[in-house]
Amino acid sequence: MATGILADANIQWQVARLVTELEAGEWAPIWIELGIEFTTFEALGLPTSTPDRDLWRLCQQRGLVLVTANRNDDGPDSLAATIRTEGVPDSLPVLTIGNIDRLMTSQEYAERVILKLLEYLLDLDAYRGTGRLYLP
């Protein structure tokens, strides 16, 4: 099981908004039952410039599900390359929000993201080793 979720450096406030809705909204009992903590680069003492490979490894070691916006596969140390080369059947997935702009402008879309996030977190072991999953 994951111990927490980590928002990528460029979407921390967007993920914080989702977590706020999870903590206070109709999903609060499920969120509380999961016992998952939301954390940030700052809380972990990580520079926002942490290389993707190092970030992925840290998340795997600490049981953190990384939540990202769409990322490019630009080089051997990119997140996508790291998942391909270092991912194993029990690796935690990376969750990618498909449309970060829409997340902030559409409550309906935000709710779909939340529901998909909960679906993944509630059955996380079934998604281990999948690499990257998309929200929603």
Rosetta blueprint (number, residue, H / E / L):
1 M L
2 A L
3 T L
4 G E
5 I E
6 L E
7 A E
8 D L
9 A H
10 N H
11 I H
12 Q H
13 W H
14 Q H
15 V H
16 A H
17 R H
18 L H
19 V H
20 T H
21 E H
22 L H
23 E H
24 A H
25 G L
26 E L
27 W L
28 A H
29 P H
30 I H
31 W H
32 I H
33 E H
34 L H
35 G L
36 I L
37 E E
38 F E
39 T E
40 T L
41 F H
42 E H
43 A H
44 L H
45 G L
46 L L
47 P L
48 T L
49 S L
50 T L
51 P L
52 D H
53 R H
54 D H
55 L H
56 W H
57 R H
58 L H
59 C H
60 Q H
61 Q H
62 R H
63 G L
64 L E
65 V E
66 L E
67 V E
68 T E
69 A E
70 N L
71 R L
72 N L
73 D L
74 D L
75 G L
76 P L
77 D L
78 S L
79 L H
80 A H
81 A H
82 T H
83 I H
84 R H
85 T H
86 E H
87 G L
88 V L
89 P L
90 D L
91 S L
92 L L
93 P L
94 V E
95 L E
96 T E
97 I E
98 G L
99 N L
100 I H
101 D H
102 R H
103 L H
104 M H
105 T H
106 S L
107 Q H
108 E H
109 Y H
110 A H
111 E H
112 R H
113 V H
114 I H
115 L H
116 K H
117 L H
118 L H
119 E H
120 Y H
121 L H
122 L H
123 D L
124 L H
125 D H
126 A H
127 Y H
128 R L
129 G L
130 T L
131 G L
132 R E
133 L E
134 Y E
135 L E
136 P L
